[in-house]
Amino acid sequence: MNIDHLKLFIRIAATHNISMAGHELGLSPAVASAHINKLEDGLGVRLIHRTTRKVSLTEEGKAFLPHAEDVVASVGAARASVGAGSISPIGTLRVAAPASFGRMHLLPALNDFFVRYPDLTIDLKLSDTIIDLVEGGFDIAIRNSALKDSSLIARKLAPDNRILCASPNYLAKYGEPKSPDELIFHQCITLMGLENWSFQTEKGQFNIKVKGKFRTDNGEAVRDACTNGLGITINSRWSAYQKIKSGELVQILKDYPLVSNTAIWAIYPSSRLLAPKVRAFIDYFSEQFGDTPYWET
């Protein structure tokens, strides 16, 4: 049984696309299809259903997949035991990330990443929409929301501390709230669906439903609207830190921290073998951000 055929089958199971899986492994669509035919012929069963749009695993394919992953994982462990696992990762890494975070914190770090891993290429999709990793054929996603899919593995890359901000112009015109309950008298800028804000106080958690003239579905727009004096809003430090340093934004209600359990996560499909290219990406950005990222200093 050819190990390369097994690797191809595993990638097809993840991407649902023979051409895409073959491309990741440096194979033409015709060669990739031929490899899968040989694997099926050797096993005497059909592993995938082929359609014009995508492929899906047969019942036999679903049953075979964990065993194929075990074999590939065992080979990887064997190579690592004799030093072969130190070979630089190669191939294409497909990454999905929130648009603002990707532009501000992933892109600036890629030059050094490619110096360290010259045989890797990255396809980066920037979108604030939660993307299905398996359906979309992605190797990894960066998220700052809770992990809901138990079939995915999450590794924390950095804290995502959130603060309340306003512009000096807004505060000069409308005054600064001294406690969370005073927010009811202010214009509050919100992400759509996130109008309920929670604060830690000496008396326990305080919840308030805020209102304002402006809502949006984009975090960067929330920050910029706040900078422009449209109201008070919640910002992630990684998004607002430059505006705070320049004085364009001011943190308010510091004595009443927001109730938040958010972080920057690297999400990837559950597997018995973490692909070297995925491990390289996660380790690199964990090192870049650290326990106290530059936006927190």
Steps between C-alpha positions, in 0.01 A plus 500: 500500500654831387536759778464786251166355387386497861606863552307597189191315620516678839521840330208412270297408806574847643459708182231297317689585183746277313661784305551714812642213701730404214618860459596517869718192446645618169290268282299578190126416509558207264782354711306551823198321353722215381654465847157469661397243239808294587422524871141388440613219269746377760232495769232364273244763613386845393615763752346815355192609307595726208272776371565798274511737800670309780571158639376336819606191687313174457415298809812295432700822463374630835595172665844500335590865581605461867716201408667698221566784749651247743735366234615846392542605863708191573725567201542861616593386849749249358664769285519737795669235715798489264514872431310499171220701663732802516454561126349844435123481433392544140177559314210744505340601829140621466415743779177684585510799734287797610555785255621766744722273709650343189593834346633649824685207655548209260614676183779707664656180641503297178835623366689337787272195481601437138866551587468228762289271279603569139323192361156601627242709319188649658151550361341749741126567504403810698136498605299583811267210417554176695627256239455124497858373494425155365246608240724787388815287489689718750787370709462754777285795607566789733197584715416724793170331577409198708570153360168327435595210274636214712668346192745792493809556712578847639833639613519842664733738317445818701262673743219710357438759771209735435461854627254788481614795288393845388661787310617813684260705285201289605595520867551878479153540349296249703708434810654177628281237670614424853326161530351245258140597579567849357550348154123513457541878447767459230526407135646148488640345184441125477571200288168368374354254749735606782301773671518340847813607686612345831732655760668380817411721797546485877140379525544230237428485130307793353322455165368778281341511156648801327361707214635732235452640155760280334548123477718300263617144436869593475733549797730737313203721413396503867846621600514767228148625577606536863814688393279732294299591809178309431486349847641259757583142407670175597832436327753222507839635608658345191269718289510825699855510638643728229212747537548501878875563468435790262237649730219461247321267740481497879422202720214571739338323798832336587370409847222292344661231282287335236388144558665317215650158444652561158838414352669464163479132407658287231241243394572188299321172425547217744760255377737243636777681314547875508641592159852652524388810308214558749731447796751743347233771462363458852844487666619805307206723591493376860860616519419831328215590734612335824317521834508882484462609136644829381153653484464451878820690589 
